[in-house]
Amino acid sequence: MVFLQEEMSWNVLISPDQLSPKGLLLRKSIIVRLLEDVTNRKASKEHGYYIAVNELKTISEGKVRELTGDVLFPVTFTCITQRPMKGEILVGSVEKILKHGVFLKSGPIESIFLSEKSMSDYKYMGGENPMFMNDHSKLERDTAVRFKVMGFRWMEADRQFQLLASLAGDFLGPL
């Protein structure tokens, strides 16, 4: 996956007990809360997976919420992100093997499906340790696999992408 550096604007909410007349403590509270928010949000359809906050560019003047006393600070920052792209080649590891295909994981992407139809020369072998085998190699749990992204979709409820993978192509398959 390609790493991108994106400039983003978010609102950071600070509770009254974290407010301090000392500017450095307030700045620290805003940074800590921003990092927590980025971690909890995990990813977005527009930007992909949030990997790291790179730089805090601006903290605008806070606005007090009357009912709670919380202060809302608009911030601008840069963030390193990672977004899947159709046609790119990735490396992942086998997480789960079913008769109709294999589920892989690659970096922050936890839902990659490799259909048995896209592995035409592999045969499913059931049993206690299921696997797919061909004449030269096998796909079993924890096997590293190089694959091609055929398509993807954003799942808002899970805040993650689901990928459809293929082994059709040169130099693709178990490593």
Disulfide bonds with the S-S distance in Angstrom:
none
